[in-house]
Amino acid sequence: MLYHYGLSLRDCRIVVSSYEMVSHEAIRLWYHKTSDLFKIQKGTHEIIAVDETKVRIRGKFHIVWAAIDVHTWEIPDVWVSKGRASIEAYSFLKHVLSKCINQPKILVDGGPWYKPALQHLGIEGEHVTFGLRNPIEQWFFLLKHRIRQFYRNWPYNTKIETMQN
């Protein structure tokens, strides 16, 4: 739970080691074994902010898409794709909506790939630069901060499936 809510593996090791000596690798393995416990169930979301960023995996650039409920900071979905176009935006938004009971309002930045995707899905979207989109920007700041520990690159042997998890 400590790792899931943002503590680093090494900090988790320090906390858990006060009860039993463990390594940070053991905590990582425990987390992945129990990852089904952390899957988000369908929920009601009023407003969801969506954004994407570019990361390097095995020397190639990939796009990490993320959505966050601006009021509860719940993350309905994170997705990895090889490109950043309307078809990927459509696929990601469709996946986000499958995790929602209702049809939320979607906040996007100025990416030209969002407008056709939103129109094709027939959902309400709004272009917002600041304000309500701050939670998604902060989430990506934390993601990039953690990636920086890998020298702006995921470990050389990381698979896309591992990153997705």
N, C-alpha and C positions, 0 to 999 in steps of 0.2 A: 504494500500500500504506500509506503514511503516513496519508493521509486516512481510509482504511478502518479503520485501527486507532486513530483518535481524534484525530489532529492536525488543527487547523483548516486551512482552505484557505490562509490567509495564512501560517501557520507552515510548511506544506508548500512554499509559494512560496519562502520564505527558504532552506529546505534545498535545493530543486531549483535555485534561482538560483545556488548556488555552482558548479554545473556549466554551466548555461545559463539566460539570463534568460527568465523566464516570468511570466505573471500568475496570480493566484489563480483567475481565470475560466477560463484555459486548463487548469488542474489540475482544476477542476470538470468541464469538458467531457471531458477525458481519462478521468476516473473514470466518468462516465456511459457513455462509449463502451465501456469495458471492464467494465461492471458484471456481465456474464455470468460473468466469472472468479471473482466473489465469491459466487456462489450456493452455498448450503449443500446438500450431498448428503444423502440419507437416512442417518440414523445411529441408533445405539442410545443411548437416554436412559433413565436409571433414574428420575430425579425431575425434573419440569419445573414451574417456577413461572409462573403466568399472572397478568397484571394489565392494567388499562386506565386511560386518563386522557383528559381532555377537552382538545382544542386548538381554536383558532379558525382556520378557513381561509376566506378571502374573506368575512370577517364572519360566518360561520356556524360553530356548534360541531360538531365531529366527534369521534369516539372513536378513539384509537389503542390497539390491543390489541397486547400483546407476550408472548412466551413465552421463557423462558431455562432452560437446563439448569443446575441449582443446583451441580453439581460441576465442570463444565468451562467454565461461563459462555458456552457456545455458544448462539446465538440461532436457534432453528429457524424462527421466523416472527414477522413484524410485519405488522399488518393495519389498515386504516382503514375505519371504517363511519360511517354517519350517525346511528346510534342505539346504545343500550346496553340490550339486552333479551336474553331467553333465546335468541331465534332468532339474534341476532348472536353470542352466546357459543357457541352450538352450531356455527355456521358456522366461527368462528375455531378452536375446538377440533378440529373435524373436519379443517381444513386443517393444523393443527399435527400431528395424528396421521398425516396422509398423508406427513409428512416423517420419520417414525420407523419403524424396522424392527420394534421391539418395541412393547408397550403400556405406556408409562411411568405412574407415579403422578403425578397433577396436584395441585399445591398452589394454592389460591385464597384470596382474602380473603373478606370477609363479603358480597360482592355477591349479591343474591338471584337474579340471572340465571344463576349458575353451577350451582346444584344441579339444576334441571330439565335443563340442557344435559348435565351429566355423567351423569345418570340415563338420558337418552335415548340417549346414546352407549354406555352400559353400561361405563363406565370408572371406575376407582377415583380418587376425589378426596378431598382433605382440606382443611379450613378451618384455615389457619395465619396468624397475624397477624405474628409476628416470626420470627427464627431462619432457617430454610431459605429463606424468601421474601426475605431481604435482597438477593440479587443482582438481582432484578427491580425492587425499590425503588430500588436504586442506579442501574440502567440508566435508569429514568424520571427520576431526579434529573438525570442527564447530559443526557437529552433536553430536559427543561424548562430546563436551564441554557443549552443552545444556542438554544432557541426564544426565550429572554429577549433574545437579541441582536436578534430581530425584534420587540421590544416585545410579547412574549407573543402574537404573531400571526405566522402564516406570511406571506411577502410577498404583497401584494395580488393579484398575477397568478399565484399558484401554483395548479395544478390538482391534484385529488385523486390522479391517476395519478402526477404528479411526486412528491408526498409519499409515496405508496406505494413508489416506487422508492427 
